[in-house]
Amino acid sequence: MLIVNMHFTPNIKLMGFVSYPHPWLHFKRNVNEYILYFIKSGELHIQENGIPYVLKKGDLLLLEPNLDHSGIQEHICDYYYIHFEHSDIQNVKTEDPLSVAQRYLIEQEPEQPREDSQACYFPKTCTLSKKGFHQALHSMNEMLQLYKRKNFNRMLTALKFSEFLIDVSRDHFLSELQEPGNSRTKSYIKVHDLLDYIHEHYPSKITSAEIEQQFECNYDYINRVFTRLTGDPIMRYVNKVRINHARELIEATHLSFYEIGYLTGLNDPFYFSKVFKKYVGMSPKQYYKTIREDH
């Protein structure tokens, strides 16, 4: 497993698509940059540092710098490739993939410091889901169009590639959660979808009836599962997300507290101040003064 610090943008060195209608053997080389392969069709048989990989439709492989890689068997193959550099990628050994998936997709705290939320867990190799495969094809073609443009091509491609890495990581871990034999798969997926829903809709009013209708479930049941997996009841988590965004607005803008409350789904000024103090330990006004004094 690789951990990519998404705070840093990759430097795209080369990108393209190749189609081999006749059996072809990958050449041997050793380069000082990362290479990502995404297989559109056929098979690519390759080894890196003596470890063999058989890549088929929908498979990805990330080759690492300064390691020998070469083909081990001839095959017909169509694939995309991206050569890139990155200043902060670590190759780490991880525990049970299901545990990583649960922590990465579900257990992340809403008030987690921004610098700590930039880590993207990216698989060395994986097979995309059907939906992920079609999304990856679309992204690759879009990146190729950006790459071929005359102006700002590498920069725009790099930004799109960063999004691609996050999407692949998400698809991979969702697939891990849905592996056969995982008795808690439905619970994980439902909580994951609910987390997405909360982060998208927190500026609006979120009610138990709305959640039941949206997710076709009993609210008390999903709230128990949500609490067990995230550590917070649903409505407490919603308020954490709201207050975290309120803190960001106070730090970065000069909006009134009434406007900030409205933008974060806490329309009543008194209630906004009460909830803010509960989670932050001081009133919005005190927090504003503290931030400005520190700066």
C-alpha positions as CSV (number, residue, x, y, z in Angstrom):
1,M,0.0,0.0,0.0
2,L,1.2,3.5,-0.8
3,I,0.4,6.7,1.1
4,V,0.3,9.7,-1.2
5,N,0.3,13.1,0.4
6,M,-2.3,15.0,-1.7
7,H,-1.1,18.3,-0.3
8,F,1.6,18.0,-3.1
9,T,0.7,17.9,-6.8
10,P,2.4,15.3,-8.9
11,N,4.7,16.4,-11.7
12,I,3.5,14.7,-14.9
13,K,6.5,13.7,-17.0
14,L,4.8,11.6,-19.8
15,M,1.4,10.3,-20.6
16,G,-0.2,8.3,-23.4
17,F,-2.2,5.3,-24.6
18,V,-0.8,2.3,-26.5
19,S,-2.5,-0.5,-28.4
20,Y,-0.7,-3.7,-29.3
21,P,-2.9,-5.8,-31.6
22,H,-0.2,-8.4,-31.8
23,P,1.5,-10.2,-28.8
24,W,4.1,-7.9,-27.3
25,L,6.7,-8.2,-24.5
26,H,7.3,-5.2,-22.3
27,F,10.9,-4.0,-22.5
28,K,13.3,-4.0,-19.5
29,R,14.2,-0.7,-17.8
30,N,14.9,1.1,-14.6
31,V,13.7,4.7,-14.2
32,N,13.7,7.3,-11.4
33,E,10.0,8.1,-11.6
34,Y,6.7,6.5,-10.8
35,I,4.7,4.8,-13.7
36,L,1.0,4.0,-13.5
37,Y,-0.5,1.5,-15.8
38,F,-4.2,1.2,-16.4
39,I,-5.3,-1.7,-18.6
40,K,-8.2,-1.1,-21.0
41,S,-8.2,-4.5,-22.6
42,G,-6.0,-7.6,-23.1
43,E,-3.3,-8.6,-20.7
44,L,0.1,-7.1,-19.6
45,H,2.5,-9.6,-17.9
46,I,5.2,-7.7,-16.1
47,Q,7.5,-8.0,-13.2
48,E,9.0,-5.4,-10.8
49,N,12.0,-6.2,-8.7
50,G,11.4,-9.9,-9.4
51,I,7.7,-9.8,-8.4
52,P,5.3,-10.8,-11.2
53,Y,2.0,-9.1,-12.0
54,V,-0.6,-10.3,-14.5
55,L,-2.7,-7.2,-15.4
56,K,-6.1,-7.6,-17.2
57,K,-8.9,-5.3,-18.1
58,G,-9.7,-2.9,-15.3
59,D,-6.4,-3.5,-13.4
60,L,-3.9,-0.8,-12.3
61,L,-0.3,-1.1,-11.3
62,L,1.9,1.6,-9.8
63,L,5.6,0.9,-10.6
64,E,8.0,2.6,-8.2
65,P,11.3,4.5,-9.0
66,N,14.7,2.9,-9.2
67,L,13.4,-0.7,-9.5
68,D,14.0,-3.0,-12.4
69,H,10.8,-3.9,-14.3
70,S,10.4,-6.0,-17.5
71,G,7.9,-8.1,-19.4
72,I,7.6,-11.8,-18.6
73,Q,5.2,-13.0,-21.3
74,E,3.9,-11.7,-24.7
75,H,0.3,-10.6,-24.9
76,I,-2.1,-8.4,-26.8
77,C,-2.8,-5.3,-24.7
78,D,-4.3,-1.8,-24.7
79,Y,-3.3,0.4,-21.8
80,Y,-2.8,3.9,-20.5
81,Y,0.4,5.0,-18.9
82,I,1.4,8.0,-16.8
83,H,5.0,8.8,-15.8
84,F,5.2,11.2,-12.8
85,E,7.2,12.4,-9.9
86,H,5.9,13.1,-6.4
87,S,7.7,14.5,-3.4
88,D,5.9,12.5,-0.7
89,I,4.8,8.9,-1.4
90,Q,5.5,6.2,1.2
91,N,5.3,2.5,0.7
92,V,3.9,1.0,3.9
93,K,2.8,-2.4,5.1
94,T,-0.8,-2.3,6.2
95,E,-2.8,-4.5,8.5
96,D,-6.0,-6.2,7.4
97,P,-7.3,-4.3,4.3
98,L,-10.8,-4.3,5.7
99,S,-9.6,-2.5,8.8
100,V,-7.8,0.1,6.6
101,A,-10.9,0.5,4.5
102,Q,-13.1,1.1,7.5
103,R,-10.7,3.6,9.0
104,Y,-10.1,5.4,5.7
105,L,-13.7,5.7,4.6
106,I,-15.7,5.8,7.8
107,E,-13.7,6.6,11.0
108,Q,-12.1,9.9,9.9
109,E,-13.1,12.6,12.3
110,P,-14.9,15.6,10.8
111,E,-12.8,18.0,12.8
112,Q,-9.5,16.3,11.9
113,P,-6.8,18.9,11.2
114,R,-6.6,19.7,7.5
115,E,-2.9,18.8,7.2
116,D,-3.7,15.3,8.5
117,S,-6.5,14.7,6.1
118,Q,-4.4,14.9,2.9
119,A,-3.2,11.3,3.0
120,C,-4.5,9.1,0.2
121,Y,-4.1,5.4,0.7
122,F,-3.4,4.1,-2.8
123,P,-3.1,0.4,-3.7
124,K,0.1,-0.9,-5.4
125,T,-2.2,-2.8,-7.7
126,C,-5.9,-3.4,-7.8
127,T,-8.9,-4.2,-10.0
128,L,-11.5,-1.5,-10.4
129,S,-15.2,-2.1,-10.0
130,K,-17.4,-1.9,-13.1
131,K,-18.4,1.6,-12.2
132,G,-14.8,2.5,-11.3
133,F,-13.5,1.2,-14.6
134,H,-15.8,3.4,-16.7
135,Q,-15.0,6.4,-14.5
136,A,-11.2,5.7,-15.0
137,L,-11.6,5.5,-18.8
138,H,-13.4,8.8,-18.8
139,S,-10.7,10.4,-16.5
140,M,-7.8,9.0,-18.6
141,N,-9.3,10.3,-21.9
142,E,-9.9,13.7,-20.2
143,M,-6.4,13.8,-18.9
144,L,-5.0,12.9,-22.4
145,Q,-7.0,15.8,-23.9
146,L,-5.6,18.2,-21.2
147,Y,-2.1,16.8,-21.7
148,K,-2.1,17.5,-25.5
149,R,-3.3,21.1,-25.0
150,K,-0.9,23.9,-25.8
151,N,-1.1,25.9,-22.6
152,F,-0.9,24.8,-19.0
153,N,-1.1,21.1,-20.1
154,R,1.1,19.5,-17.4
155,M,-0.4,21.5,-14.6
156,L,-4.0,20.8,-15.5
157,T,-3.2,17.1,-16.1
158,A,-1.6,16.9,-12.7
159,L,-4.6,18.3,-11.0
160,K,-6.9,15.9,-12.8
161,F,-4.5,13.1,-12.0
162,S,-4.7,13.9,-8.3
163,E,-8.4,13.6,-8.5
164,F,-8.0,10.3,-10.3
165,L,-5.8,8.9,-7.5
166,I,-8.4,9.8,-4.9
167,D,-11.2,8.2,-7.0
168,V,-9.2,5.0,-7.4
169,S,-8.4,4.8,-3.7
170,R,-12.1,5.3,-2.9
171,D,-13.2,2.6,-5.4
172,H,-10.6,0.2,-4.1
173,F,-11.7,0.5,-0.4
174,L,-15.4,0.4,-1.2
175,S,-14.7,-2.9,-3.1
176,E,-12.8,-4.1,0.0
177,L,-15.9,-3.4,2.1
178,Q,-18.1,-5.3,-0.3
179,E,-16.0,-8.5,-0.3
180,P,-18.0,-11.7,0.0
181,G,-18.0,-13.0,3.6
182,N,-17.9,-9.6,5.2
183,S,-21.1,-9.8,7.3
184,R,-21.1,-6.1,8.0
185,T,-20.7,-5.0,4.4
186,K,-24.2,-3.4,4.1
187,S,-23.7,-1.5,7.4
188,Y,-20.4,-0.2,6.2
189,I,-21.7,0.9,2.8
190,K,-24.8,2.5,4.3
191,V,-22.8,4.5,6.8
192,H,-20.3,5.5,4.2
193,D,-23.1,6.8,1.9
194,L,-24.6,8.6,4.9
195,L,-21.3,10.3,5.6
196,D,-21.2,11.5,2.0
197,Y,-24.8,12.7,2.4
198,I,-24.0,14.6,5.6
199,H,-20.9,16.4,4.1
200,E,-22.9,17.4,1.1
201,H,-26.1,18.5,2.8
202,Y,-25.0,19.9,6.2
203,P,-26.0,23.5,5.2
204,S,-29.6,22.3,5.0
205,K,-31.8,20.9,7.6
206,I,-31.2,17.2,8.1
207,T,-33.9,15.2,10.0
208,S,-34.4,11.6,11.0
209,A,-37.4,11.3,8.7
210,E,-35.4,12.6,5.8
211,I,-32.6,10.1,6.5
212,E,-35.1,7.2,6.7
213,Q,-36.6,8.2,3.4
214,Q,-33.3,8.8,1.7
215,F,-31.6,5.5,2.8
216,E,-34.7,3.3,3.2
217,C,-33.9,2.3,6.7
218,N,-35.0,2.6,10.3
219,Y,-33.4,5.7,11.9
220,D,-32.8,4.2,15.3
221,Y,-31.0,1.2,13.7
222,I,-28.8,3.3,11.3
223,N,-28.0,5.7,14.2
224,R,-26.8,2.7,16.4
225,V,-24.6,1.4,13.5
226,F,-23.4,4.9,12.7
227,T,-22.4,5.5,16.3
228,R,-20.6,2.2,16.6
229,L,-18.6,2.8,13.4
230,T,-17.8,6.6,13.8
231,G,-18.0,7.1,17.5
232,D,-20.7,9.7,17.3
233,P,-24.5,9.7,16.9
234,I,-25.7,11.0,13.5
235,M,-26.8,14.5,14.7
236,R,-23.8,15.0,16.8
237,Y,-21.6,14.2,13.8
238,V,-23.7,16.6,11.7
239,N,-23.0,19.4,14.1
240,K,-19.3,18.6,14.2
241,V,-19.2,19.0,10.5
242,R,-21.1,22.3,10.7
243,I,-18.9,23.7,13.4
244,N,-15.7,22.7,11.7
245,H,-16.8,24.6,8.6
246,A,-17.9,27.5,10.7
247,R,-14.4,27.7,12.2
248,E,-12.9,27.7,8.7
249,L,-15.2,30.6,7.7
250,I,-14.3,32.6,10.8
251,E,-10.6,32.0,10.1
252,A,-10.7,32.9,6.4
253,T,-13.4,35.5,6.1
254,H,-15.0,38.6,7.8
255,L,-18.6,37.3,7.4
256,S,-20.9,38.1,10.3
257,F,-21.7,35.2,12.7
258,Y,-25.3,35.4,11.4
259,E,-24.1,34.7,7.9
260,I,-21.7,32.0,9.0
261,G,-24.5,30.3,10.9
262,Y,-26.8,30.5,7.9
263,L,-24.1,29.0,5.6
264,T,-23.5,26.1,8.0
265,G,-27.1,25.1,8.6
266,L,-27.4,26.7,12.0
267,N,-29.7,29.6,11.2
268,D,-30.7,30.8,14.6
269,P,-27.9,33.0,16.0
270,F,-28.4,32.0,19.6
271,Y,-28.4,28.3,18.7
272,F,-25.4,28.7,16.5
273,S,-23.4,30.4,19.4
274,K,-24.6,27.7,21.8
275,V,-23.5,24.8,19.6
276,F,-20.2,26.5,18.6
277,K,-19.3,26.9,22.3
278,K,-20.2,23.3,23.1
279,Y,-17.8,21.9,20.5
280,V,-15.0,24.5,20.5
281,G,-15.0,25.6,24.1
282,M,-15.5,29.3,23.4
283,S,-18.1,31.5,21.7
284,P,-17.7,32.4,18.0
285,K,-16.7,36.0,19.1
286,Q,-14.0,34.7,21.4
287,Y,-12.7,32.3,18.8
288,Y,-12.6,35.2,16.2
289,K,-10.5,37.3,18.7
290,T,-8.2,34.4,19.5
291,I,-7.6,33.7,15.8
292,R,-6.9,37.3,15.0
293,E,-4.6,37.8,18.0
294,D,-2.6,34.7,17.0
295,H,-2.2,36.0,13.5
